[in-house]
Amino acid sequence: MRFLVMVKASPDSEAGVGPSAEELQTMAKFNEQLANDGRIVFAEGLTRSSEGVRVLFEGKAEPKVIDGPFAETKELVAGVWLLNGESLEDVVALMKRAPNPEAKGGVIEIRPVAE
């Protein structure tokens, strides 16, 4: 099974403040282990929402393009992994070991990919 793991944005990530060199190195080691174990399909960080857009569909009207930034940081995603796993519980256990630059309140959301 495949699972999408979403790292929720924070005020720092939305301000363009990235992880420290040490945090990046720790994350690289974690991702390397995922790759060595055949778990990782891909992993990428995202730019802040001010560099993105949303496309809003409302009935039959022409879709609207809404420029970022977007106000609700708690609803934004700062990075993603696509992982292979045996079950949701398996991936939850794996991601509990993930380095967390937002150590005081970071959130990771995990959802199975519809196969």
C-alpha positions in Angstrom: 0.0 0.0 0.0 1.0 3.6 -0.5 0.5 6.4 1.9 0.7 10.2 1.6 2.4 11.8 4.6 1.8 15.6 4.8 3.8 17.8 7.0 1.6 20.7 8.1 2.9 24.3 7.6 3.9 26.5 10.5 4.2 30.3 10.8 8.0 29.8 10.3 7.6 27.8 7.1 5.1 30.3 5.8 7.5 33.1 6.5 10.1 31.3 4.5 12.2 30.3 7.5 13.5 26.8 6.6 15.1 24.2 8.8 18.6 24.6 10.1 21.5 22.9 8.5 21.5 20.4 11.3 17.8 19.7 10.9 18.2 19.2 7.2 21.1 16.8 7.8 19.0 14.8 10.3 16.1 14.7 7.8 18.4 13.6 5.0 19.6 10.7 7.1 16.0 9.7 7.9 15.1 9.9 4.2 18.1 7.8 3.3 17.1 5.1 5.7 13.5 5.2 4.2 15.1 4.8 0.7 17.4 2.0 1.8 14.3 0.2 3.3 12.4 0.5 0.0 9.8 2.7 1.8 10.1 6.0 0.1 8.6 6.8 -3.3 9.4 10.5 -3.1 9.7 13.3 -0.5 9.7 17.0 -1.2 9.4 20.2 0.7 7.0 22.9 -0.6 7.5 26.6 -1.0 5.4 29.0 1.1 1.8 29.5 0.1 2.5 33.1 -1.1 4.2 31.4 -4.1 1.1 29.3 -5.0 -2.5 29.6 -6.1 -5.8 27.8 -5.5 -8.3 27.1 -8.2 -11.8 27.4 -6.9 -14.7 25.5 -8.7 -18.2 26.8 -8.1 -20.8 25.0 -10.2 -20.7 25.7 -13.9 -19.0 29.1 -13.5 -15.5 29.7 -14.8 -13.0 28.4 -12.2 -11.5 31.2 -10.1 -7.8 31.5 -9.4 -6.9 32.8 -5.9 -3.4 33.9 -5.3 -1.6 33.0 -2.1 -0.7 33.6 0.6 -3.5 31.7 2.5 -4.4 32.8 6.0 -5.1 29.5 7.8 -1.5 28.1 8.3 -2.9 25.1 10.1 -4.6 23.9 6.9 -1.5 24.3 4.7 1.1 21.7 3.8 4.8 22.4 4.0 6.1 19.1 2.7 5.1 15.6 1.6 6.4 12.0 1.5 4.8 9.2 -0.6 5.7 6.0 1.3 5.2 2.3 0.9 3.8 0.6 3.9 2.0 -2.6 5.1 -0.7 -0.7 6.9 -1.7 2.6 8.4 -0.4 1.5 11.7 3.0 0.5 10.1 3.4 4.0 8.6 2.3 5.7 11.8 5.0 3.8 13.7 7.5 4.8 11.1 6.6 8.5 11.1 6.7 8.6 14.9 10.5 8.4 14.4 10.6 11.3 11.8 12.8 14.2 12.8 10.5 17.1 13.6 11.9 20.7 13.2 8.7 21.9 14.7 9.4 19.9 17.9 6.9 21.9 19.9 3.7 21.5 18.0 4.4 20.1 14.5 1.7 18.0 12.8 2.0 15.2 10.3 -1.1 13.9 8.5 -1.0 10.4 7.0 -3.6 9.1 4.5 -3.8 6.0 2.4 -3.6 6.5 -1.3 -6.7 5.1 -3.1 -5.5 2.1 -5.1 
